Amino acid sequence: MDAAGNDPRPTSPTSESPPEPPAFDDGPKEECGVFGVWAPGEEVSKLTYFGLFALQHRGQEAAGMAVSDGRQIVVFKDLGLVSQVFDEQSLSSLRGHLAVGHTRYSTTGSPTWENAQPTFRTTAAGTGLALGHNGNLVNTAELAVKAADAGVPGAFVATNDSDLVTALIAARPDL
């Protein structure tokens, strides 16, 4: 304040309020974690566990992994954090040299066991197919109707876009 009681600091030429913050949340957004490993001779279930643990911040609703020895695929998944879904017994039962794991943050579909990943389908050739997916299809409903009309097994009962993609690939692995 000066001797006359005025504030000597410069003032803004306008009396407008500061601009409002944006209406959207531009903070961090996490959407699922996907981890894959091919490591003959290693315990791929444990490698996948630690990979998923490191990706846990990307999804906390569910965790799962599919492990293959080249002849069969075993999928283990459940709702919860990675450390809640897997224990030493479950990890030791998942044997093979190839694995894909997934931590889920639902952007479509409800947080149910059916929507946990990896998804699994039997192919037209009788082999197995597991899929871990991060992203959203924008035309899931339309695609499900077209796939069901084309006779794709399980297309109409798919519980989310990832399950639908798995059904489509399993039905036509040659495409």
URSULLIN-V670913 format. One record per residue. RES is the residue in one letter. PHI is phi in degrees with one decimal (none if undefined). PSI is psi in whole degrees, -180 to 180 (NA if undefined). Layout:
res = [RES & RES]
phi = [PHI & PHI]
psi = [PSI & PSI]
//
This chain:
res = [M & D & A & A & G & N & D & P & R & P & T & S & P & T & S & E & S & P & P & E & P & P & A & F & D & D & G & P & K & E & E & C & G & V & F & G & V & W & A & P & G & E & E & V & S & K & L & T & Y & F & G & L & F & A & L & Q & H & R & G & Q & E & A & A & G & M & A & V & S & D & G & R & Q & I & V & V & F & K & D & L & G & L & V & S & Q & V & F & D & E & Q & S & L & S & S & L & R & G & H & L & A & V & G & H & T & R & Y & S & T & T & G & S & P & T & W & E & N & A & Q & P & T & F & R & T & T & A & A & G & T & G & L & A & L & G & H & N & G & N & L & V & N & T & A & E & L & A & V & K & A & A & D & A & G & V & P & G & A & F & V & A & T & N & D & S & D & L & V & T & A & L & I & A & A & R & P & D & L]
phi = [none & -90.4 & -62.2 & -86.6 & 88.7 & -93.4 & -81.3 & -77.7 & -70.6 & -64.6 & -110.7 & -72.6 & -68.3 & -120.6 & -107.8 & -68.9 & -74.7 & -61.0 & -62.7 & -71.1 & -64.7 & -57.3 & -74.0 & -97.9 & -90.7 & -97.4 & -76.5 & -60.1 & -128.2 & -112.3 & -139.0 & 60.9 & -126.6 & -124.6 & -136.7 & -130.4 & -149.4 & -126.7 & -152.0 & -55.7 & 86.1 & -109.7 & -85.9 & -65.1 & -64.4 & -72.8 & -61.3 & -67.2 & -55.9 & -68.5 & -63.3 & -67.0 & -60.6 & -68.2 & -97.7 & -55.3 & -63.6 & -84.2 & -172.6 & -118.8 & -82.3 & -155.2 & -143.9 & -164.8 & -150.6 & -118.9 & -124.3 & -131.7 & -105.0 & 96.4 & -110.9 & -143.1 & -120.9 & -116.8 & -111.4 & -131.4 & -153.3 & -166.7 & -77.3 & 124.1 & -73.5 & -52.2 & -70.2 & -88.7 & -79.8 & -109.1 & -134.2 & -58.1 & -65.3 & -66.8 & -64.8 & -70.9 & -82.6 & -97.5 & -112.8 & 163.1 & -121.1 & -139.9 & -150.3 & -132.9 & -126.8 & -149.5 & -113.4 & -105.2 & -124.7 & -73.8 & -110.5 & -138.8 & 77.9 & -85.8 & -78.6 & -120.3 & -60.1 & -60.1 & -89.6 & -66.9 & -123.5 & -68.9 & -86.8 & -139.1 & -144.4 & -89.4 & -78.7 & -60.5 & -84.2 & 91.9 & -91.7 & -100.3 & -140.9 & -118.4 & -136.3 & -112.5 & -135.2 & -125.4 & 145.5 & -135.5 & -83.5 & -88.5 & -124.2 & -58.1 & -62.4 & -63.7 & -64.4 & -63.8 & -64.8 & -62.7 & -65.9 & -64.0 & -62.8 & -83.3 & 83.7 & -69.4 & -59.5 & 77.9 & -64.1 & -77.6 & -98.0 & -58.2 & -92.6 & -161.8 & -64.6 & -65.5 & -64.7 & -65.0 & -61.8 & -61.5 & -62.5 & -65.1 & -65.9 & -62.9 & -72.7 & -136.8 & -65.9 & -79.6 & -87.0]
psi = [143 & -175 & -28 & -2 & 12 & 150 & 119 & -7 & 145 & 149 & 160 & 141 & -17 & 159 & 26 & 148 & 155 & 153 & 149 & 146 & 158 & 150 & -18 & 160 & 109 & 20 & -178 & 141 & 126 & 137 & 96 & 156 & 133 & 133 & 133 & 150 & 141 & 114 & 80 & 136 & -4 & 164 & 87 & -27 & -39 & -39 & -42 & -40 & -50 & -34 & -44 & -37 & -41 & -24 & 7 & -31 & -17 & -14 & 128 & 4 & -38 & 160 & 150 & 165 & 152 & 131 & 138 & 146 & 9 & -16 & -35 & 161 & 133 & 128 & 133 & 124 & 157 & 169 & 144 & 179 & 160 & -47 & -17 & -30 & -42 & 142 & 179 & -40 & -46 & -40 & -40 & -20 & -12 & 94 & 141 & -170 & 4 & 135 & 152 & 137 & 162 & 136 & 135 & 133 & 108 & 125 & -22 & 151 & 158 & 162 & 77 & 165 & -40 & -30 & -7 & 154 & 165 & 152 & 159 & 140 & 153 & 133 & 169 & -27 & -4 & 2 & 173 & 156 & 126 & 143 & 131 & 128 & 139 & 116 & -178 & 132 & 138 & -12 & 39 & -48 & -46 & -43 & -39 & -41 & -46 & -42 & -42 & -42 & -31 & -1 & 20 & 118 & 130 & 0 & -40 & -21 & 6 & 139 & -13 & 179 & -35 & -41 & -38 & -44 & -40 & -44 & -41 & -46 & -42 & -35 & -32 & 66 & -13 & -13 & NA]
//
